[in-house]
Every structure is written in C-alpha cells, then in structure tokens.
Amino acid sequence: MFVKQIEIRELRMRLTHPFETSFGSTQDRHVVLLRVSDGTLAGYGEVTAAEGPFYSYETWETAWHVLRDYVIPSVIGRELHAKAFGDFVRGIRGHNMAKAGLETALWDLEAQIQGIPLWKMLGGTRSQIDCGVSIGIQPSIDKLLAKIDTEVKAGYRRIKIKIKPGWDIDVVRQVRAAFPKIDLMGDANSAYTLSDAGVFKQMDDYNLMMVEQPLHYEDMIDHAKLQKQIETPICLDESIHSADDARKAIGIGACRIINIKLGRVGGHREALAVHDVCRDHGVPVWCGGMLESGIGRAHNVALSAQVNFSLPGDVSASRRYWAEDIIDPPVDVSPSGQINQREERGIGYSVKEDLVERLTVRTQVFSA
C-alpha cells in the first residue's frame, strides 16, 4: 500500500470513573490517534502512552514528538506492507508505544484494502474472545467488593485487582472470602521488591490465577528468584518488550504467564512474535489494556483472536470507561463475558469522525 497521508490527533477524553493503580489515579486521558490513508481508504491506530512517565517512560507528549519528527518521516510517501513497518523504524530506539500507534493504523488500512477483517488477516482463529476486567484501587474494601460483584454479575470471566504495599494481603483475603470461586489475580505494577517475598508466599493461600509484575519493571532475575519461592504463577508485563525478552524470561523461569500489550511491544508484528514464542514454550498469554479508546480496544480484540490467548484479557466493554466511545458500535460484552469478532473489513468498527473532531485539541497532517 502507498502511504499518501498521515494525520495525528490529540484528543481529550474523560473516563467515567477515576482509575487508580500503584502509580496514581487517572481520569482525564490524552489520547493520540493516527489516521493513515492511501488516498482512498483510511486506517486508524492509537498510542496507548499514559499522561505521565510511570508505567513507561513514554507519555502522550513524547509520542507526539517521536511520531512527528522521526517515525512518520520514515514511512510517509512509501510503498510498504504493515508487517514491514518495523524495518523502516528499526534505527529509532525504544518508543514502542509511539511506533505501535502508526503500525496498528497501517494494519487496519491494509486489511481494508484486502477487504478482510483484521483479526483474520493477523491469522486469528477465535471468533469469540473471553473477557476479564481490571479494577483499580478503591477507597475501601466495601467499595471494591461491590465493584467486583457488579462485574461478576455482568458476566466477566476473570477479575483483576490492583495491589500495592498496604493494599494487598488483607484485600486479597477478603475478596477471596466474598468470592470463593471467581478467577482472581493481583496486579502490582512493579510496586514490590524481592524482600517482600513473604507477601506473595501468603497470597499462595488464596488460589490466585497469577500475580502480575510484582517486582521492578525492567527485572527478570529477581522475578525468577521469586517464582521459585511461591506457588502462584508470576505474569510478566512491563518487563517484556519483545519476543526476545519473552524467550529470555521463560528460559530463566521468571514467569509462567505473559501479558501482551500492543503498545508495550511496538505493534501487531512483535505482539504476534511474542505470542508465538510463548505458544512454543507452553506459556499462555492474555491481552492487557491501557485505558484505550474504542480504536485501541478494537485492535486488542483483533489481536486476541490468536490461539494462545487462552486466558481472559483486559478487553472489556466501552461503557466501562467512556460515556460515549469514538467507535460505532461500541465494544460490547455478552452476558456470558465474551466479545464477538466482527466480520467487517479492518478493525470492524466505524470511527465517529464528528465526535473525534469535537474531542480534538491538536492535529497535524503529513502528506506525501
């Protein structure tokens, strides 16, 4: 396909409720969207970087800079396939979230050109995907239990709760007592050190599916030491930026599960490579979320059609986050906790361009 025009937009979107992790609380999102056109059709992608450099060193502002000055100039006016995008930006170190915003838009465009759904073009086989939810740190245990009850009744197949020092063992104990049969996991977002191993040994008593990224965001070695001391599977998130990282982590026993996020690994091509490494080593994967708008969410749905996405991901309904999403129809979850893949070409959802325009606070257009 010929990359004739690339448009980059910054949107301001407000979450329906604040979302709190060990990093802090978020309610207002700066969403960076990419629109790529060959002159006839257009594909969309989303930068999933947060407002501050806490989950990652990337932010929406650094992504704008890197896209504008380095990534977009590398591909504008070129003829290429989406899977070759990484070859054009290989010299740009890091900034995977910025790269993924454009890379995913190219995949959407290419699938539209071919007239097929993106999930099928990526080689997916799951026409339905299982959904879980991620619940932020709440003001009280009672509010957390009430929120879990709401999500369980909505059909979600896995509950993830955020934990941090001081909001961990007793919280997990009370949640498990109230919901003895749910699939439950804890996400620490790198809030602990190896000296806290005793915390996770105690959590072994509560039958967690996994504990996600308990230690440093760049670490594998201490995670391997911790995994030897506990029965609960460790899932790595922030530590995995590539298929090579996944291979190394699995090889040293740093994890038994991996969370794949499109932005963290740089887009669909590398996400598929991580998936394949994990599949070949018998390590299940699931799709993580980054408070995406419907465009990023639609890409997550498409990616989750791969065979080794055997655990419910953080791919939940649009209405959990937005009063009105920027896609039509919004992503919806069935009463049985699943999302159906769409048969329309590309990501399968229409973009509400009028709403996007109203939410836009900055835009820049690049033409061949």
C-alpha positions in Angstrom: 0.0 0.0 0.0 1.1 3.6 -0.6 1.2 5.8 2.5 -0.1 9.0 1.0 -1.2 10.9 4.1 -0.8 10.5 7.9 -2.9 12.5 10.4 -2.0 12.7 14.0 -4.5 14.0 16.6 -4.6 14.6 20.3 -7.9 14.0 21.9 -9.0 14.8 25.5 -11.4 12.1 26.9 -12.7 11.8 30.4 -13.1 8.3 32.0 -16.5 7.7 33.6 -14.7 6.9 36.9 -11.1 7.5 38.1 -8.8 4.6 37.7 -6.2 4.1 40.4 -3.1 1.9 40.4 0.1 1.9 42.4 1.3 4.7 40.0 -1.6 7.1 40.9 -5.1 8.0 39.8 -6.2 8.8 36.2 -9.5 10.3 35.0 -8.6 12.6 32.0 -6.9 10.9 29.1 -4.8 12.5 26.4 -5.5 10.1 23.5 -3.2 10.3 20.5 -4.8 8.8 17.3 -3.2 8.1 14.0 -5.1 8.1 10.7 -3.3 6.7 7.6 -4.7 7.0 4.1 -3.6 5.6 0.7 -5.8 8.3 -0.9 -8.9 6.1 -0.9 -9.2 4.3 2.3 -8.1 5.1 5.9 -6.9 3.0 8.8 -6.7 4.0 12.5 -4.4 3.3 15.3 -3.9 4.6 18.9 -0.9 5.5 21.0 -1.5 3.9 24.4 1.0 6.0 26.4 -0.2 7.5 29.6 -0.2 11.1 30.9 2.9 10.6 33.0 6.1 8.5 32.7 5.1 6.0 35.4 4.0 2.8 33.6 6.5 3.6 30.9 9.0 6.4 30.1 6.7 7.2 27.2 3.9 9.8 27.5 1.4 11.2 25.0 3.7 14.2 24.6 6.9 12.2 23.9 4.9 10.0 21.5 3.8 13.1 19.6 7.4 14.3 19.3 8.8 11.0 18.2 6.0 10.4 15.7 6.2 13.9 14.2 10.0 14.1 14.0 11.1 10.6 13.4 8.5 7.8 12.8 6.2 9.5 10.4 9.0 10.9 8.2 10.4 7.3 7.9 7.3 6.0 6.1 5.3 8.9 4.5 5.3 8.6 0.7 6.5 5.0 0.8 5.0 1.8 -0.6 5.1 -0.9 2.1 3.3 -3.7 3.9 2.2 -3.3 7.5 4.4 -6.2 8.6 7.4 -4.4 7.2 6.9 -1.2 9.2 9.3 -2.2 11.9 12.1 -2.4 9.3 11.7 1.3 8.4 11.9 2.4 12.1 14.4 -0.1 13.4 17.0 2.7 13.9 14.7 4.5 16.4 15.4 3.0 19.8 12.5 2.3 22.1 9.4 4.4 21.9 7.3 1.3 21.2 4.0 3.0 22.0 4.6 5.8 19.5 5.6 3.2 16.9 2.6 1.0 17.7 0.2 3.9 17.1 1.2 4.1 13.5 1.9 0.4 12.9 -1.6 -0.6 14.0 -3.1 2.0 11.7 -1.2 0.5 8.8 -2.5 -2.9 9.6 -6.1 -1.6 9.7 -5.6 0.1 6.4 -4.0 -3.0 4.8 -6.9 -5.2 6.0 -9.4 -2.7 4.5 -7.5 -2.7 1.2 -7.7 -6.5 1.2 -11.4 -6.4 2.2 -11.0 -8.7 5.2 -11.3 -8.4 9.0 -8.0 -7.5 10.7 -8.3 -10.4 13.1 -8.4 -12.8 10.1 -5.5 -11.1 8.3 -3.4 -11.5 11.5 -4.1 -15.2 11.4 -6.6 -15.3 14.3 -9.0 -18.3 14.8 -11.1 -17.2 17.8 -14.4 -15.8 16.6 -15.2 -15.0 20.3 -12.8 -13.9 23.0 -13.1 -14.3 26.8 -13.1 -11.0 28.7 -11.9 -10.0 32.1 -11.8 -6.7 33.9 -9.2 -4.7 35.7 -10.4 -2.9 38.8 -8.4 -0.1 40.2 -7.6 0.5 43.9 -10.8 1.6 45.6 -11.4 3.9 48.6 -12.5 1.0 50.8 -12.8 -2.8 50.8 -16.6 -2.5 50.7 -16.5 -0.4 47.5 -14.1 -2.9 46.0 -16.4 -5.9 46.8 -19.4 -4.0 45.4 -17.5 -3.3 42.2 -16.4 -6.9 41.9 -20.0 -8.0 42.4 -21.2 -5.7 39.6 -18.6 -7.1 37.2 -19.2 -10.7 38.1 -22.9 -10.2 37.5 -22.1 -8.6 34.2 -20.5 -12.0 33.1 -16.8 -11.1 33.2 -14.7 -14.3 33.3 -11.8 -13.0 35.3 -11.3 -10.3 37.9 -8.0 -8.4 38.2 -7.5 -6.2 41.2 -4.7 -3.7 41.6 -2.5 -4.1 44.7 0.3 -2.1 46.4 2.0 -2.2 49.7 -0.6 -1.8 52.4 -3.4 -2.8 50.0 -2.6 -6.4 49.4 -2.8 -9.5 51.6 -5.9 -8.4 53.6 -7.6 -7.2 50.5 -7.0 -10.5 48.6 -8.1 -12.4 51.7 -11.4 -10.5 51.9 -12.1 -10.7 48.2 -11.5 -14.4 48.2 -13.8 -14.9 51.2 -16.5 -13.0 49.4 -16.0 -14.6 46.0 -14.5 -18.1 46.6 -15.0 -19.3 43.1 -14.1 -16.4 40.8 -10.9 -16.4 38.7 -8.9 -13.8 40.6 -5.5 -12.2 40.0 -3.5 -9.3 41.5 -1.5 -6.7 39.6 1.3 -5.0 41.5 2.7 -2.8 38.7 6.2 -3.2 40.0 5.4 -1.9 43.5 7.4 -4.5 45.4 11.0 -5.8 45.8 12.4 -9.3 46.4 12.5 -8.6 50.1 8.6 -8.6 50.0 8.6 -12.3 49.0 6.7 -13.1 52.2 3.7 -11.1 51.0 3.4 -13.3 47.9 4.0 -16.5 49.9 1.0 -15.6 52.0 -1.0 -15.0 48.8 -0.4 -18.6 47.8 -3.2 -19.4 50.3 -5.9 -17.6 48.2 -5.7 -19.5 44.9 -4.8 -16.7 42.6 -4.6 -17.3 38.8 -1.4 -15.2 38.8 0.3 -12.2 40.3 1.3 -9.7 37.7 4.6 -7.8 37.6 5.3 -7.7 41.3 8.9 -6.5 41.0 10.9 -3.9 39.1 9.7 -3.0 35.6 13.0 -3.9 34.0 13.7 -7.0 36.0 13.7 -10.7 35.1 16.4 -12.1 37.5 14.6 -11.3 40.8 11.3 -12.5 39.3 12.9 -15.8 38.6 14.1 -16.0 42.2 10.6 -15.0 43.5 8.9 -17.6 41.2 11.0 -20.3 42.8 9.7 -19.3 46.3 6.0 -19.1 45.5 3.3 -21.4 44.0 1.2 -18.7 42.4 2.3 -18.1 38.7 4.0 -14.9 38.0 2.8 -13.0 34.9 5.2 -10.5 33.4 4.0 -7.3 31.9 6.4 -4.3 32.0 9.5 -6.5 31.6 8.5 -7.8 28.2 9.1 -5.5 25.2 9.9 -8.1 22.5 9.8 -11.7 21.6 13.5 -11.9 22.6 12.6 -10.7 26.1 9.9 -13.3 26.3 12.3 -16.0 25.3 14.8 -15.0 28.0 12.2 -14.6 30.7 10.7 -18.0 30.0 14.2 -19.6 29.8 15.2 -18.5 33.3 11.9 -19.2 34.9 10.9 -15.6 35.6 7.3 -16.2 34.7 4.7 -18.8 33.8 2.3 -16.4 32.0 2.8 -13.2 29.9 0.6 -10.2 29.3 0.9 -8.9 25.8 0.1 -5.2 25.2 0.3 -3.8 21.7 1.8 -0.5 22.7 4.4 -2.0 25.0 5.9 -4.3 22.3 5.5 -1.9 19.4 2.5 -3.2 17.5 1.0 -6.3 15.9 4.0 -7.8 14.3 6.0 -8.0 17.6 2.9 -9.0 19.5 2.5 -12.0 17.2 6.1 -12.9 17.7 5.8 -12.8 21.5 2.6 -14.9 21.2 4.5 -17.5 19.1 7.4 -17.7 21.5 5.0 -18.3 24.4 2.9 -20.8 22.4 6.0 -22.8 21.5 7.1 -22.9 25.2 3.6 -23.8 26.6 3.2 -20.4 28.2 -0.3 -18.9 28.0 -0.8 -15.2 27.2 -3.6 -12.7 27.5 -4.2 -9.1 26.2 -3.6 -6.3 28.6 -5.4 -2.9 28.5 -4.2 0.7 28.8 -7.4 2.6 29.2 -7.8 2.8 25.4 -10.5 4.4 23.4 -12.5 2.2 21.1 -9.8 2.3 18.4 -7.1 0.8 20.6 -9.7 -1.5 22.1 -10.7 -2.8 18.6 -7.1 -3.6 17.9 -6.9 -5.5 21.2 -10.0 -7.5 20.2 -8.4 -8.4 16.9 -5.1 -9.5 18.4 -6.9 -11.7 21.0 -8.2 -14.0 18.2 -4.8 -15.8 18.3 -4.9 -19.3 19.5 -2.6 -18.9 22.6 -4.7 -16.0 24.0 -6.2 -18.7 26.3 -6.7 -16.5 29.4 -9.3 -13.7 29.6 -7.8 -10.4 28.8 -8.4 -6.8 30.0 -10.6 -6.3 26.9 -13.9 -5.1 28.4 -16.9 -3.1 27.2 -16.6 0.5 26.1 -19.2 1.6 28.6 -16.9 0.6 31.5 -14.7 3.6 30.6 -16.5 6.1 28.4 -19.9 7.8 28.4 -19.6 7.8 24.6 -16.9 5.9 22.7 -15.4 7.1 19.4 -16.4 4.0 17.5 -19.7 2.7 16.3 -20.9 0.3 17.5 -19.1 0.5 20.9 -17.3 -2.7 22.0 -19.9 -4.7 23.9 -19.5 -7.8 26.1 -22.1 -10.5 26.1 -23.8 -11.7 29.3 -21.5 -14.7 29.2 -18.4 -12.5 29.3 -17.3 -12.7 25.6 -16.8 -10.3 22.7 -17.7 -11.5 19.2 -15.2 -10.7 16.4 -16.7 -8.5 13.7 -16.8 -9.6 10.0 -16.4 -6.1 8.6 -13.1 -5.3 7.0 -10.3 -3.7 9.0 -10.8 -3.3 12.7 -14.6 -3.8 12.1 -15.8 -0.6 13.7 -16.7 2.7 12.2 -14.9 5.8 13.6 -17.2 8.6 14.8 -15.3 11.3 13.0 -17.6 14.1 14.2 -17.0 13.1 17.8 -13.3 12.8 17.2 -13.3 16.3 15.8 -15.1 17.7 18.8 -12.6 16.0 21.2 -9.5 17.1 19.3 -7.3 19.7 20.8 -4.3 19.4 18.4 -3.8 17.9 15.0 -1.1 17.7 12.3 -1.2 16.3 8.8 1.7 14.9 6.8 1.3 14.4 3.0 3.5 12.6 0.5 
